[in-house]
Amino acid sequence: MPELAYVNGVFCPIDKAVVSIDDRGFQFGDGVYEVIFAYKRKLFLFDQHIKRLRRSLGEIRIDFDTEPLQAIVEEGLRRCELSDVMVYLQVTRGKAPRAHAIPAEITPTVVMTFRPIPELSRAFRERGAKLMTTRETRWANCSVKAITLLPNVLAKSEALRRGFDDAVFIADDGEVRECTSANIFIVNGRRITSPPRTDSVLHGVTQGFLAQCAASLGIACEEAVFDVEALRGADEVFMSSTAVEVLAVTSIDEKPVGLGGVGAQTKRLFDEFRARSRG
Ligand SMILES: Cc1ncc(COP(=O)(O)O)c(C=O)c1O
């Protein structure tokens, strides 16, 4: 089977995978998730993803043992006929007749899919992403990787509809948060800065790994609050996530960032990330 699903203990083709309409993930978005890549079937930064999953589960009070997950994911990697695999892993609170209050007795639902990694084209990487700014309308706990993603979905779709590649959330006081599915960094000289790991942003696994990449390149790496003017005025801007790895941002609201191309430090970090992740 090239693409594969897993639902509560059973592997099956994706189009045969079903969950109940009474699942609280479907009814309330009551669940959390991770997207994990495996290169040549070898899981990349798996422990960091599971650590964040445990934190997300704890924050929304889903009692779930993550210990068996690695063996299940590795079995999925063996069963699917793919080399570079995108593993989507979701844990919802489980199935119960629809009522807001969390039931006393409920068994979490575990869903996984195993699909090919969607590679960004070389042309897109060389052009870089065009971002638009958008108002932060999300909830106060964005550090929880919740499946409830409606503001992200709407902002991304609006960005595409208007000819951008993605949107970056800006709080009402001008503070830069993150993109719809990626963290954001500014580069000034040989220093990279990303918004601090507060409740307002997802604590990116890639963001954490980039601190190591930066250290080995002699690039200073810090977390600090910065506003939209600092974003617009930076030498370089890039996004980071499991999916985009390191992706240059070359314009914001149609105005070029720096010289308008992929910046030198962004390129170095991308090359270092690639070498270490695929190495
Ligand atoms: C809102 C948001 N921020 C940041 C990220 C980057 O996280 P990671 O590097 O762990 O993939 C994601 C990834 O999906 C995301 O959805």
The ligand as a Tripos MOL2 file, in Angstrom:
@<TRIPOS>MOLECULE
LIG
   16    16     1     0     0
SMALL
NO_CHARGES

@<TRIPOS>ATOM
      1 C1          0.9820   27.6060   13.4680 C.3       1 LIG1
      2 C2          2.2730   26.8580   13.2960 C.ar      1 LIG1
      3 N1          3.4120   27.4350   13.6790 N.ar      1 LIG1
      4 C3          4.5980   26.8150   13.5290 C.ar      1 LIG1
      5 C4          4.6890   25.5440   12.9450 C.ar      1 LIG1
      6 C5          6.0380   24.8900   12.7730 C.3       1 LIG1
      7 O1          6.1630   23.8080   13.6520 O.3       1 LIG1
      8 P1          7.1640   22.6250   13.3590 P.3       1 LIG1
      9 O2          8.4960   23.2340   13.0610 O.co2     1 LIG1
     10 O3          7.1770   21.8610   14.6270 O.co2     1 LIG1
     11 O4          6.6140   21.8530   12.2150 O.co2     1 LIG1
     12 C6          3.5080   24.9020   12.5500 C.ar      1 LIG1
     13 C7          3.5750   23.5700   11.9610 C.2       1 LIG1
     14 O5          2.6050   23.0000   11.5700 O.2       1 LIG1
     15 C8          2.2760   25.5650   12.7260 C.ar      1 LIG1
     16 O6          1.1250   24.9940   12.3580 O.3       1 LIG1
@<TRIPOS>BOND
     1     1     2 1
     2     2     3 ar
     3     2    15 ar
     4     3     4 ar
     5     4     5 ar
     6     5     6 1
     7     5    12 ar
     8     6     7 1
     9     7     8 1
    10     8     9 2
    11     8    10 1
    12     8    11 1
    13    12    13 1
    14    12    15 ar
    15    13    14 2
    16    15    16 1
@<TRIPOS>SUBSTRUCTURE
     1 LIG1         1 GROUP 0 **** ****
